[in-house]
Amino acid sequence: MRKVVTSALLAALALTPCAASAVTYEEAAASGVSPDTPGDMLDCSFYWDAWARSLNPDYYKEGVGIWDSGWLATLNPAIQLPAATETAQYWSARAKAEYEKKGKRAEYNERMKNAPDYDVEALDERKFMQLLGECARPAK
């Protein structure tokens, strides 16, 4: 299985507008790309958390969300609420367990303390959908 690229590279790719390699969530989820290290899992939890928070219909505390509700309704249920929040929690728990198994709890805590706060609104939506697909929660 291919590895999810480190967060710095993913963030750089996500910030590239109109990325030619961007695919849909479904295509990326079916690609076989999946996080396979604790760091990759934690990166995935950060992406999913940022995405889930961006779905809040009162994001601006003025009763206005970031995304057009019509567009959101067309998205795969796996990337809508509450599934997005559950996927963020899933990857965070998996990462924590892997860090602990390797005796690196302090590293996990440090990464959590310094978690990036992605501005999802500023990212290229198709590229971010690709990131989420590559970080899709495995089928049960």
N, C-alpha and C positions, 0 to 999 in steps of 0.2 A: 504494500500500500504506500502511495506517495505521502509525503509529509506535508502538513500545512506549513507554509513559509513563516519565518519569524515575524513578530508583530511589527517591527520597524519597517520591514519590506512590505508587509500587507498594508500598513497604514499609508505608506508612500504610494502603493498601487491604487488604494482606495481613493486617494486624493487626486489621481490622474483623471481629469474629465474625459468622457467619451472613450474610455479604454476599449480598444478593439477586441481584447480578449474577454470582455465581460459577457457573461452568459446569464441565463435566468437561474433563479433559485433551484428549480426542478432539475435543470441540466447539471448544475454544480453538485447537487445532492446525489445524483445518479453517477457522477464521475468516478467515484471510488476514492476521492481525496478526503482524508479525515485526519484529525489531529492524532498523533501517536506518541507525543511526549507530554509530560506534565506542563511544560511551558506552553506548548501549543494548545493544550486543553484550557489553560487559564486565559490565553489570548482569545480563544473562542468564547469563553464566558464573558470577557470584556465586550466583544463585538455584540453578542446577543443582549447583554445588559443595556448597552447604549441604544440598540435598536428598540428593545422593549420600552425603554423610557421615552423614546421618541414617538411611540404610538399613543401616549397619553393624550386623550382628546382635550385636556385642559393644560397642555404643555406650557403655554405662556401665562397661565393663571388668569386668563381673561376669557375662558370658555372657548379658546381657539387652539387647535392642534397644528402640528407642522404639515401633516399630509392631507391631501384631498380625500375626503371620505369615500368618494366613488372609486378612486384608485385603490385605496386600502381594501375595499370590498372585493376587488378582483384578485387579491393575493391569495396564495396557498394558505389554508388554515394553520399550517405548521409555523408560519411566520407572523401570525396575528396573535393578539392577546387571548387567552392567558398562556398559550403554548410558547410564545417567545420568552416570557419570564421563566417558565419552567425549564426551557432549554439552557438559559443562562445559569440557572441554579444547578442543573445537571452537570454542566461542564466544570463549574466551580467545585462541586463536590468531588467529581472524578479527579480533578487536578489536585485538590487537597489530599485525597487518599493516596495518590501517587507520590506527592512530595513527602508525605508522612512515611510511606513505605520505604522511601530512599533515605529517611532520616534528615530531610531538608525542610522541616516545618518552618524554621526561621526564614528561609528563602521564600516560601509561600507567603508568609505574613508580610514580608517586605514588599513583594510584588503586589499584594492586595492593598497595602498602604499607599503605594505609588501607582495605583491603577490609572490608566489613561482615561480621560473623559472625552470620548469621540464626539465631535459635532456632526451628528448624522445628517442634519439638514444641509450641511456644506459638502457632503460627499456625493459622488456620482452614484445614483440609485442603483443602476444596473451592476456596477462593480461591487457595491455593498451587498446586493442580492447574491452575487457569486460568492462572496466571503461567507455569508450566512449558509449558503448551500454546502460549501466545503466544510463548514462547522455544524452541519445538520446532526441532530440527535439520531443515533443509530436506531433502526427499527427494533422493536422489542422481540 
